[in-house]
Amino acid sequence: MNELEQARTDINRIDNELVRLFEERMHTVIRVADYKIRNNLPVFDAAREAANIERTSALLEDPGLKEYFIKWYQALMDTAKDYERAIIAKDTK
């Protein structure tokens, strides 16, 4: 196996774990949505989102990745909010 093939194998392994973690995260969003429905809370909480970005980006060991991590993490949170809105919309029908 050459260097490129090994790197791609490593990426596939990492992607497999990301898929598992994505599903776990999105299933947890269901619990968040249920709580927000019961307590009439909005989907978007700007302070919580900013704190989450700060907390998670501080975990990076490579500071050169911070800009890219924040972009990726924001997209993940936006996807979770879309899913949460869909859950809430279904519940209110």
Secondary structure, 3 states (H helix, E strand, C coil): CCHHHHHHHHHHHHHHHHHHHHHHHHHHHHHHHHHHHHCCCCCCCHHHHHHHHHHHHCCCCCHHHHHHHHHHHHHHHHHHHHHHHHHHHHHCC
